[in-house]
Amino acid sequence: MSTLYVTPHPGEIEGAFSTIGGTFITPVSDLKQKLSKIKAYIFDWDGVFNNGSKVGNEGSSFAEPDAMGLNMLKLDYWLRNGKLPHTFIVTGEENKSAQFLAKREHMNAAFYRCKFKVRALERICKENNLQPDEIAFFFDDILDVELARSVGASFQINRNANPLFNQYLEDNKSCDYRTGHQGGNGGVREACELIIGLTGSLPQAIETRIEFTGDYTRYLNDRDHIETVCEPVE
């Protein structure tokens, strides 16, 4: 029996994400247009995949629902384009958990010790034949703003403790969407589902993932051929 894939229209998507606290700084129709060009995703780490808490030099963790969001983002892109998007972690610290996730999910690279993150963007574009407007960025804080301004689309993972910084980003149009959920509490998952909703078909991606054979097997084969680079960019 065939499965009917029903994808909500942008107005329904805007309503659903606004209901959970998401803020569309760029109108949803314009954001959809921006996302149509995206070929790669960059993720900050601290405050994005977690709440930024650390224990000494042991680094910070990640949550599996966010990792599933990343996996579904890549799967949906593969279903639409027949190839994987480029995916990267760019972070200021060397973090074993970040490198573990990048390798497990076969991301292209985890770049660390990157205090001025635009340098990582320059390398990513040069080595992967990408333009900045073909890249989306997930971020949370002040050190990320220059990169957020430099790419095609950007998603701020919310933190309720910095309302004035949030307002600054809105006033200066320095990001396109702020999540309703915070780092470590589903913020990445929320942004990934929004992107899928505006560019592809989450129901189709879910059914493909559940099936675990056919297209999903082919997706895994393509994904698992990616060797993850873990290097400093200083």
C-alpha positions in Angstrom: 0.0 0.0 0.0 1.5 3.4 -1.1 2.0 6.1 1.5 0.5 9.5 0.9 3.0 12.3 1.7 1.2 15.5 2.7 3.6 18.5 3.2 2.1 21.6 4.9 2.2 24.8 3.0 4.4 27.6 4.3 1.6 29.4 6.1 0.8 26.2 8.1 4.5 25.7 8.8 4.8 29.3 10.1 1.9 28.8 12.4 3.2 25.5 13.8 6.6 26.9 14.6 5.4 30.2 15.9 3.1 28.3 18.3 6.2 26.6 19.9 7.9 30.0 20.3 9.9 30.2 17.0 10.6 33.7 15.7 10.7 34.4 11.9 13.0 37.3 11.5 12.9 36.8 7.7 9.4 36.3 6.4 8.7 32.6 5.8 8.3 33.0 2.0 11.6 34.8 1.7 13.3 32.1 4.0 11.9 29.4 1.8 13.5 31.1 -1.2 16.9 31.4 0.6 16.8 27.7 1.6 16.2 26.6 -2.0 19.8 27.5 -2.8 21.4 25.8 0.2 23.9 23.0 -0.4 25.7 22.9 3.0 25.1 23.3 6.7 27.5 24.5 9.4 26.8 23.9 13.0 28.4 25.7 16.0 28.7 23.4 19.0 28.5 24.9 22.5 25.1 26.4 23.1 23.7 24.7 20.0 23.9 20.9 20.5 23.9 21.6 24.3 23.3 24.4 26.8 27.0 25.4 26.9 27.8 23.8 30.2 31.2 22.2 30.6 33.1 20.1 33.2 36.8 21.2 33.1 38.4 20.2 29.9 36.0 17.3 29.3 33.9 19.4 27.0 30.2 19.4 26.4 27.6 16.8 25.3 24.9 16.5 22.7 21.3 15.2 22.7 20.1 12.4 20.5 17.0 14.1 19.3 19.2 16.8 17.8 21.4 14.1 16.2 18.2 12.6 14.6 17.3 16.1 13.3 20.7 16.3 11.6 20.2 12.8 10.1 16.8 13.6 8.8 18.0 16.9 7.4 20.7 15.0 5.4 18.3 12.3 4.4 15.6 14.7 3.1 18.3 16.6 1.1 19.5 13.3 -0.4 16.0 12.2 -1.4 15.5 15.5 -3.2 18.9 15.9 -4.8 20.3 12.4 -5.1 23.4 13.4 -3.2 24.3 14.5 0.4 24.6 18.0 1.6 28.0 19.1 3.0 27.9 19.3 6.8 30.4 20.7 9.2 30.9 21.5 12.9 32.8 24.8 13.5 33.7 25.5 17.1 36.1 27.5 19.2 37.1 24.6 21.4 38.4 21.1 20.8 35.6 18.9 22.0 35.6 15.1 21.9 31.9 14.8 21.8 31.7 17.1 18.8 34.2 15.0 16.9 32.5 11.8 18.0 29.1 13.0 16.6 30.7 14.3 13.4 32.4 11.0 12.8 29.3 8.9 13.7 27.1 10.9 11.4 29.8 11.1 8.7 29.9 14.8 8.5 32.5 16.3 6.2 34.5 17.9 9.0 34.7 19.1 12.6 36.9 22.2 12.7 38.0 23.4 16.1 40.0 26.1 17.9 38.3 28.4 15.4 38.0 31.8 17.2 37.2 33.7 14.0 34.8 31.4 12.3 34.7 33.2 8.9 38.1 31.6 8.3 36.5 28.2 8.5 33.9 29.4 6.1 36.6 30.5 3.6 38.2 27.1 3.8 34.8 25.3 3.4 33.9 27.3 0.3 37.4 26.8 -1.3 37.7 23.1 -0.7 34.1 22.2 -1.6 33.4 24.6 -4.5 30.7 26.4 -2.5 29.5 30.0 -2.4 28.6 31.6 1.0 25.0 32.0 0.0 24.8 28.2 -0.5 25.5 27.6 3.2 23.2 27.7 6.2 24.5 28.2 9.7 23.2 27.1 13.1 24.6 29.3 16.0 23.8 30.8 19.4 26.1 33.6 20.5 28.1 36.8 19.8 31.2 35.1 18.4 29.1 33.6 15.7 27.5 36.7 14.3 30.0 37.5 11.6 29.6 34.0 10.1 25.8 34.3 10.4 25.9 37.5 8.4 28.1 35.9 5.7 26.0 32.9 4.7 22.8 32.3 2.8 20.6 31.5 5.8 21.2 31.4 9.6 19.3 29.9 12.5 19.9 31.1 16.1 19.4 28.5 18.7 17.5 30.4 21.4 18.7 31.4 24.9 16.2 33.2 27.1 18.9 34.8 29.2 20.0 37.2 26.5 17.0 39.2 25.3 19.0 42.2 24.4 21.3 40.2 22.2 18.3 38.5 20.6 16.8 42.0 19.9 20.2 43.1 18.4 20.0 40.2 15.9 16.5 41.1 15.0 17.3 44.8 14.6 20.3 44.1 12.4 18.7 41.2 10.5 21.7 39.0 11.5 19.7 35.8 11.4 16.6 34.4 9.7 14.9 32.4 12.4 15.2 32.0 16.2 14.2 28.7 17.7 11.6 28.4 20.4 13.7 25.7 22.1 17.1 26.2 23.6 20.5 24.4 23.1 20.3 20.9 24.5 16.5 21.0 24.6 15.7 20.4 20.9 16.8 23.6 19.3 18.7 21.9 16.5 15.9 19.4 15.9 13.4 22.3 15.6 15.6 24.2 13.1 16.2 21.0 11.1 12.5 20.2 10.9 11.7 23.8 9.8 14.2 23.5 7.0 12.8 20.2 5.9 9.3 21.5 6.0 10.1 24.5 3.8 12.3 22.6 1.3 11.3 18.9 1.2 8.9 16.4 2.7 9.3 15.3 6.3 6.6 12.6 5.9 8.6 11.0 3.1 11.9 11.2 5.0 10.2 9.7 8.1 8.7 6.8 6.0 12.1 6.2 4.3 13.9 6.1 7.7 11.3 3.8 9.2 11.5 1.4 6.3 15.3 1.1 6.7 15.7 -0.7 3.4 15.6 0.5 -0.2 16.3 4.2 -0.4 17.5 4.4 3.2 20.1 1.7 2.6 21.4 3.6 -0.5 21.5 6.8 1.6 23.5 5.1 4.3 25.9 3.7 1.7 26.5 7.2 0.3 26.8 8.7 3.8 29.2 6.1 5.1 31.7 6.7 2.3 32.4 10.2 3.8 35.6 10.3 5.9 35.3 13.0 8.5 38.2 15.5 8.9 38.9 16.8 12.4 41.4 19.6 12.4 42.1 23.0 14.0 41.4 26.2 12.0 43.2 29.0 13.8 
